[in-house]
Amino acid sequence: MSAAVPDHLRGGPFSSSTALRFGLTARQLQGLSWRRVFQDVYAWEGLDHGPRLRVPAASLVLPADGAISGRSAAFLYGVDVLRSQRHPVEVTVPRANTLTCRPGIFVRRALLADSDVQRVGGAQVTTPLRTAFDLARLEDPVEAVVCLDALLHAKLVREDELRSYIEVHPRWRGVRRATAALDQADGAAESPMESRLRMILVNGRLPRPLVNQPVYDETGRFLARPDLRIEHVIIEYDGRIHLDHAVFVKDLARQNLLIEAGYTLLRYTGGVIYQQPTLIVAQVRSALGC
């Protein structure tokens, strides 16, 4: 079966018209060697059909005046804030455009200035600045901060330039939300779950945590660079990597050093962050004695 796959079609998504130019027929595209990604867009079955394929594939159904946008644009810039591997590809088109949502593609309508769009790997994509603006104003308050944290951490945007961009678009939908999200954003955050944990604390009316700031013992010896810290209380997100034996052993030694130095360490998994935010706030508040 693989012998019938033209080399030029092995590397990424393509339209049916492209397939015809390389000698494939519509009937052959229905065979086991190919998978339909979107209407009239196909890819070789041997490729990973996750977002690295689906996001650029969506560009093949875009009109000339549209662009990949939102979380999908961030992904193309190397910032993965997708909620899942099957997260719909987000695109933005001008208001008068007739492109509609379809399975796997979510369509937004908004003005797209030429300065807000650039090409990335052959696809039209909103610039990092416009991407940050859209995420800040259109996502819910917590997720807006999560996305801004990631873009700031990757140095794709600067806080001052985003604030200026917001100021010159005062009548756009969600602009107040964008300002509020930027006020809470912190480029020192290193993961989306860390950002979500921080926002639980902020929304719980606890003092704003320090993010990834090093701590030392009384002799000046470096102890750790914890995810979050409020006074003597350290709050961290533990992902699956912490189940690895070598990481677990290292975590124990680090935890003992922090406790010996007088710090309280609270560690949370993704399940607790998503399902028990009030528990987190209560435990941190208790540890702070307030």
C-alpha positions as CSV (number, residue, x, y, z in Angstrom):
1,M,0.0,0.0,0.0
2,S,2.8,2.5,0.9
3,A,4.3,2.0,-2.6
4,A,1.2,3.9,-4.0
5,V,1.9,6.9,-1.8
6,P,3.7,9.7,-3.8
7,D,6.6,11.1,-1.8
8,H,5.4,14.6,-2.2
9,L,2.2,13.7,-0.3
10,R,3.9,12.0,2.7
11,G,5.0,15.2,4.5
12,G,1.7,16.9,5.4
13,P,-1.9,17.7,4.5
14,F,-3.0,18.4,1.0
15,S,-6.2,19.3,-1.0
16,S,-7.9,16.8,-3.4
17,S,-6.8,19.0,-6.3
18,T,-3.2,18.6,-5.2
19,A,-3.7,14.9,-5.0
20,L,-5.1,14.8,-8.6
21,R,-2.0,16.6,-9.8
22,F,0.2,13.8,-8.4
23,G,-1.9,11.2,-10.1
24,L,-4.3,10.1,-7.4
25,T,-7.9,9.6,-8.1
26,A,-10.9,10.5,-5.9
27,R,-11.5,6.7,-5.4
28,Q,-7.9,6.2,-4.3
29,L,-8.2,8.9,-1.7
30,Q,-10.9,6.8,0.0
31,G,-8.4,3.9,0.5
32,L,-6.6,2.9,3.6
33,S,-3.5,4.9,2.8
34,W,-5.3,8.2,3.3
35,R,-7.3,9.9,6.0
36,R,-9.7,12.8,5.4
37,V,-8.7,15.6,7.9
38,F,-11.3,18.1,6.8
39,Q,-13.7,18.4,3.9
40,D,-11.5,18.2,0.7
41,V,-8.3,18.0,2.9
42,Y,-6.4,14.7,3.2
43,A,-3.2,13.4,4.7
44,W,-1.2,10.2,4.5
45,E,-2.3,7.7,7.1
46,G,1.3,7.2,8.3
47,L,1.4,10.7,9.8
48,D,0.5,11.7,13.3
49,H,-2.9,13.2,12.9
50,G,-2.7,15.4,16.0
51,P,-2.6,19.2,16.1
52,R,0.8,19.3,14.2
53,L,-1.1,18.1,11.2
54,R,-4.7,19.4,11.8
55,V,-3.7,23.0,12.5
56,P,-1.8,23.5,9.2
57,A,-4.5,21.4,7.4
58,A,-7.1,24.0,8.4
59,S,-5.2,26.6,6.5
60,L,-6.1,24.8,3.3
61,V,-9.8,25.6,3.8
62,L,-9.2,29.2,4.7
63,P,-10.1,32.0,2.3
64,A,-7.3,34.4,1.3
65,D,-8.4,37.0,3.8
66,G,-8.6,34.5,6.8
67,A,-6.0,33.4,9.3
68,I,-5.3,30.7,11.9
69,S,-5.9,32.4,15.2
70,G,-6.3,31.9,19.0
71,R,-4.9,28.8,20.7
72,S,-4.2,27.3,17.3
73,A,-2.0,30.2,16.2
74,A,-0.2,30.0,19.6
75,F,0.5,26.3,18.8
76,L,2.0,27.2,15.5
77,Y,4.4,29.6,17.3
78,G,5.5,26.8,19.6
79,V,3.2,27.6,22.6
80,D,0.9,24.6,23.4
81,V,-2.2,25.9,25.3
82,L,-4.6,23.6,23.5
83,R,-7.1,22.1,25.9
84,S,-6.8,18.7,24.2
85,Q,-5.2,17.0,21.2
86,R,-8.6,17.2,19.5
87,H,-9.1,20.9,20.3
88,P,-10.9,22.5,17.3
89,V,-8.7,24.5,15.0
90,E,-9.6,28.2,15.5
91,V,-9.6,30.5,12.5
92,T,-10.6,34.1,12.1
93,V,-12.2,35.6,8.9
94,P,-13.6,39.1,8.1
95,R,-17.2,39.6,9.1
96,A,-18.5,39.5,5.6
97,N,-16.9,36.1,4.8
98,T,-19.2,33.1,4.4
99,L,-16.9,30.5,5.9
100,T,-18.8,28.6,8.6
101,C,-17.9,26.3,11.5
102,R,-17.5,22.6,10.6
103,P,-16.3,19.5,12.4
104,G,-12.8,20.3,13.8
105,I,-12.8,24.0,12.8
106,F,-14.2,26.9,14.9
107,V,-14.7,30.1,12.9
108,R,-14.6,33.6,14.5
109,R,-15.4,36.8,12.7
110,A,-13.5,40.0,13.3
111,L,-11.5,42.7,11.5
112,L,-8.1,41.5,10.3
113,A,-5.7,44.3,9.4
114,D,-2.8,43.3,7.2
115,S,-0.5,44.1,10.1
116,D,-2.3,41.5,12.2
117,V,-1.4,38.6,9.9
118,Q,1.8,36.9,8.9
119,R,2.8,33.6,7.2
120,V,4.1,30.7,9.3
121,G,5.1,27.6,7.4
122,G,3.0,28.6,4.5
123,A,-0.2,29.3,6.6
124,Q,-1.8,32.7,7.2
125,V,-1.6,33.2,11.0
126,T,-2.5,36.1,13.3
127,T,0.7,37.7,14.6
128,P,1.8,36.9,18.2
129,L,0.5,40.3,19.3
130,R,-2.9,39.9,17.7
131,T,-3.1,36.3,19.0
132,A,-2.4,37.5,22.5
133,F,-5.0,40.2,22.2
134,D,-7.7,37.8,21.0
135,L,-6.9,35.2,23.7
136,A,-6.9,37.8,26.4
137,R,-10.3,39.2,25.4
138,L,-12.2,36.1,24.2
139,E,-11.1,33.3,26.6
140,D,-12.7,33.1,30.1
141,P,-10.8,35.1,32.8
142,V,-8.6,32.2,34.0
143,E,-7.8,30.8,30.6
144,A,-7.0,34.2,29.3
145,V,-4.3,34.5,32.0
146,V,-3.1,30.9,31.2
147,C,-2.6,31.8,27.5
148,L,-0.9,35.2,28.2
149,D,1.4,33.6,30.7
150,A,2.6,31.1,28.1
151,L,3.0,33.8,25.3
152,L,4.9,36.1,27.7
153,H,7.1,33.2,28.9
154,A,8.0,32.3,25.3
155,K,8.9,36.0,24.7
156,L,6.5,36.1,21.7
157,V,5.0,39.3,23.1
158,R,5.9,41.9,25.7
159,E,3.5,43.2,28.3
160,D,4.1,46.9,27.3
161,E,3.3,46.2,23.6
162,L,0.2,44.2,24.4
163,R,-1.0,47.0,26.8
164,S,-0.5,49.5,24.0
165,Y,-2.4,47.3,21.5
166,I,-5.3,47.0,24.0
167,E,-5.4,50.8,24.4
168,V,-5.7,51.5,20.7
169,H,-8.6,49.0,20.4
170,P,-10.9,50.4,23.1
171,R,-14.2,49.4,21.6
172,W,-13.4,45.8,20.8
173,R,-15.5,43.1,22.5
174,G,-13.8,41.8,25.6
175,V,-11.2,44.6,25.8
176,R,-11.8,45.1,29.6
177,R,-11.3,41.4,30.1
178,A,-8.1,41.7,28.2
179,T,-6.8,44.4,30.5
180,A,-7.7,42.4,33.6
181,A,-6.0,39.3,32.2
182,L,-2.8,41.2,31.4
183,D,-2.8,42.7,35.0
184,Q,-2.8,39.1,36.3
185,A,-0.4,37.6,33.8
186,D,3.1,36.6,34.7
187,G,5.7,35.5,32.2
188,A,7.7,33.6,34.8
189,A,5.0,30.9,34.8
190,E,6.3,27.7,33.1
191,S,3.2,25.7,32.5
192,P,-0.6,26.1,32.0
193,M,-1.4,24.0,35.0
194,E,0.9,26.2,37.2
195,S,-1.0,29.2,35.9
196,R,-4.4,27.7,36.7
197,L,-3.2,26.9,40.2
198,R,-2.0,30.5,40.7
199,M,-5.4,31.8,39.6
200,I,-7.2,29.6,42.1
201,L,-5.2,31.3,44.8
202,V,-5.7,34.8,43.3
203,N,-9.4,34.2,42.9
204,G,-9.5,32.9,46.5
205,R,-8.4,36.3,47.6
206,L,-5.1,35.1,48.9
207,P,-1.9,37.3,48.4
208,R,-0.5,37.2,44.9
209,P,2.1,34.4,44.8
210,L,5.7,34.8,43.8
211,V,6.3,32.7,40.6
212,N,9.4,30.5,40.2
213,Q,11.5,32.7,42.5
214,P,14.5,30.9,44.1
215,V,14.5,30.3,47.8
216,Y,17.5,29.9,50.1
217,D,18.2,28.7,53.6
218,E,19.6,31.1,56.3
219,T,23.1,30.3,55.2
220,G,22.4,31.4,51.6
221,R,22.3,27.9,50.2
222,F,20.0,27.5,47.3
223,L,17.1,25.2,48.1
224,A,14.6,25.3,45.2
225,R,12.8,27.4,42.7
226,P,9.2,26.6,43.6
227,D,6.2,27.1,41.3
228,L,4.5,29.5,43.7
229,R,5.2,30.9,47.1
230,I,3.3,33.1,49.5
231,E,5.5,34.0,52.4
232,H,6.7,30.7,53.9
233,V,4.1,28.5,52.1
234,I,5.2,26.9,48.8
235,I,2.4,25.7,46.5
236,E,3.2,23.5,43.5
237,Y,1.7,21.6,40.7
238,D,2.9,18.0,40.3
239,G,2.3,16.6,36.8
240,R,2.8,13.0,35.7
241,I,6.5,13.3,35.4
242,H,6.6,13.4,39.2
243,L,5.5,9.7,39.2
244,D,8.8,8.8,37.7
245,H,11.0,7.0,40.3
246,A,14.1,9.2,39.8
247,V,12.0,12.4,40.0
248,F,10.1,11.1,43.0
249,V,13.4,10.5,44.9
250,K,14.6,13.9,44.0
251,D,11.3,15.5,45.1
252,L,11.6,13.9,48.5
253,A,15.1,15.2,49.1
254,R,14.1,18.7,48.0
255,Q,10.9,18.6,50.1
256,N,12.9,17.6,53.2
257,L,15.3,20.5,52.7
258,L,12.5,23.0,52.4
259,I,10.7,21.7,55.5
260,E,14.0,21.8,57.4
261,A,14.4,25.4,56.3
262,G,11.0,26.3,57.7
263,Y,8.8,26.2,54.6
264,T,5.4,24.6,54.3
265,L,5.1,22.7,51.1
266,L,1.7,21.9,49.5
267,R,1.6,19.9,46.3
268,Y,-1.4,19.4,44.0
269,T,-2.2,17.3,41.0
270,G,-4.3,18.3,38.0
271,G,-7.3,16.5,39.3
272,V,-7.4,18.5,42.5
273,I,-6.8,21.8,40.6
274,Y,-9.8,21.1,38.3
275,Q,-12.1,19.5,40.8
276,Q,-11.3,20.9,44.3
277,P,-10.2,24.5,44.0
278,T,-11.9,25.5,47.3
279,L,-9.9,22.8,49.1
280,I,-6.7,24.3,47.8
281,V,-7.6,27.8,48.9
282,A,-8.6,26.5,52.4
283,Q,-5.4,24.6,52.8
284,V,-3.2,27.5,51.7
285,R,-5.1,29.9,53.9
286,S,-4.7,27.5,56.9
287,A,-1.0,27.1,56.2
288,L,-0.6,30.9,56.2
289,G,-2.5,31.2,59.4
290,C,-5.1,33.6,58.0
